Amino acid sequence: MTNALITPVAALSGADILGIVVSFAVCVYLVYALLRGENL
């Protein structure tokens, strides 16, 4: 896992970037829903 942090962003493939973006979006949505007190 430490290698992924050291690796430059330019070395990441499209799938990796997409996965990171999707994961980030999901985390942001979950925090947003949690702060609003919505039932998922």
Rosetta blueprint (number, residue, H / E / L):
1 M L
2 T H
3 N H
4 A H
5 L H
6 I H
7 T L
8 P L
9 V H
10 A H
11 A H
12 L L
13 S L
14 G H
15 A H
16 D H
17 I H
18 L H
19 G H
20 I H
21 V H
22 V H
23 S H
24 F H
25 A H
26 V H
27 C H
28 V H
29 Y H
30 L H
31 V H
32 Y H
33 A H
34 L H
35 L H
36 R H
37 G L
38 E L
39 N L
40 L L
